[in-house]
Amino acid sequence: MQTTLGSKGLMTLPSAARARLGLKAGDRLLVTVVDDNTIVLKRQPSTSIKDLRGLLARPKRALSVEDMDTSIAEHMREKHRSGTRK
């Protein structure tokens, strides 16, 4: 794969490379130049809380305070019945 450096220092990462790495617009990359002048690109892990949106499934229904109290009470009964800490 080959690309060209533009006048403002920008380059386009070929689509085959983006596809293979699963990169999309807005992904951050770390650029490192090693001793033999090789350039290494690494995907930076996301640091935005926005990227966590949708990670967990939404509950099927909202829990009432009574539902939460019942669940906590059941957990505590089970915890103390078995003699182990969870």
HELIX and SHEET records of a PDB file:
HELIX    1   1 SER A   15  LEU A   21  1                                   7    
HELIX    2   2 ILE A   49  LEU A   52  5                                   4    
HELIX    3   3 VAL A   65  SER A   82  1                                  18    
SHEET    1   A 2 LEU A  29  VAL A  33  0                                        
SHEET    2   A 2 ILE A  39  ARG A  43 -1                                        
END                                                                             
